[in-house]
Amino acid sequence: ESLTQSLPEIRQVAVRGSVLLRQAIREARNIMNELQPPVLAEMGLIPLIEDELRSLEEQTLCRVRAALTCDVRLPREAEEALYRILNEALTNIRRHANAREVVVSLHCSHDGARLDVEDNGAGFDVAESLARKRVGGLLSMRRRAELVSGTCHLESKRGMGTQLRVWIPRTKRRQED
């Protein structure tokens, strides 16, 4: 008799547990996709960038122009670094730039890849931002480039927009001891 009285409560707990489990699985998949996007491995960098740029255009209503050419496939680490750097740059544009136009170019060759991202947004003082934050998006972009022997240069002035220039060589330089 006591079992039948608590049956609705047990059912409610089981349903709630099932919902939480489905949410946890969905969240774990999202985290795994962010760590290594499956589209990157399957289709390459350009489709992933095109998707990110479409999303930026829809979310911010700014005009996005892109010139994307990859004649060769880059090593996985280089592609991931470029994608993460671009993703961080677009996140900064969404959050801070208030830009009306964003221009992205990517050119991949047998030597490596060059990524340029420019916006006509609010701009900022790069040196001041880097001095204030010992961690953060600006430093993570540089570190990601350096991890694959690349370079990342950022130029910006208040009221004049921001320009990001990234070079990733096709082959990673050996670390000197």
Summary of the structure (lengths in Angstrom):
residues: 177
radius of gyration: 21.5
end to end distance: 74.7
largest distance: 76.4
contacts: 510
relative contact order: 0.13
helix: 54%
strand: 21%
